Amino acid sequence: MVRTPLTPEERERGERLGLLLREARGSRSMTEVAAGAGLSAETLRKIETGRAPTPAFFTVAALAGELGLSMDDLLGRCAPPPGGAIAA
């Protein structure tokens, strides 16, 4: 199976998600948060660094729950604004 290459917008969205998750994790260790969400620390590391820019919905939902984030907040902060312009 060949995977379709990601668009620049998808990569940028993945980077924003990773940054948001790192900020929400704060001083908690990656291992602690990953275990609480039922993930491996390596999976969380890949998401936070943008190496896995399109994680599965349930993975994101588990991380959001562990970090006390709402899915609405994640969507609002990770999706590009109307008109497609990305804020720095």
N, C-alpha and C positions, 0 to 999 in steps of 0.2 A: 504494500500500500504506500503510495506516494502522498506526502502531506503537502498541501498548497502553501507556498511561502507566505509569511505574514506581511501585511502592509506596514508602512511606516507608522500609520495611526495605531495599529494594533500593538506594535512594539512600544510606542509612547504610552499607551494606556497601561500596558504591563509594567512599565517603569513607574508610572504614577501609583499603581496599586502596590508595588513593592515598597515605595517610599512611605506610603500611608501605613502599611502594615509595620514597617520598621519603627515609625514614629509612635504608633499605637502600642507597640511592644514595650517601648520605653526601656527600663532597666532590667526587665525580665529576660532571662536567657532564651535563646532560640530553641534549645532543647526543651525547656519547660513549656513554652507556648506550643511547640509542635506536638509534644506528648498530650497536652490538654486538648488539642484539636484532633487527636488521633492520626497524626501525620508523622513522617520521619523528619528529623532536623534537616536532612539534605533536601527534601521537597520544599520546606519553608525557605531554606537558603536560596534555592533556585528561583522561587517566586520573588523573594525580596531583592535579589540582584538582577531581576529581569531576564534570567536565562530560561524561565518558564513563564512567558508573558501571557499565556492563555490557560490558566489553571481551570480545572473542572468546577462547575457551579458549586457542588457539594463541598469541595475543598475550600473554596472561598467562604461559603456559609459557615463551615466549621471554624475557620480562623476568625471570622467576624464574631461568632458567638464567644469564642475563647477570649477575644480582645475587647468585648463589650461594644462592638460597632454594629450599627444597623446596616442592613443590606441597602436601604435607601441612601444612607450617608455614603457608603462605598460607591454606589452608582453615581451619585451626584458629584463626588470628588474625583472619580476616575474617568468618567465619560467626557468626551470633548464638549465644550460649550456649543450652544446653537450657532450655526454658521461655520463650524469646523475649526475655528481658530483656537490654537492651544496656548493657554496662558503659561508663562514661564514661572 
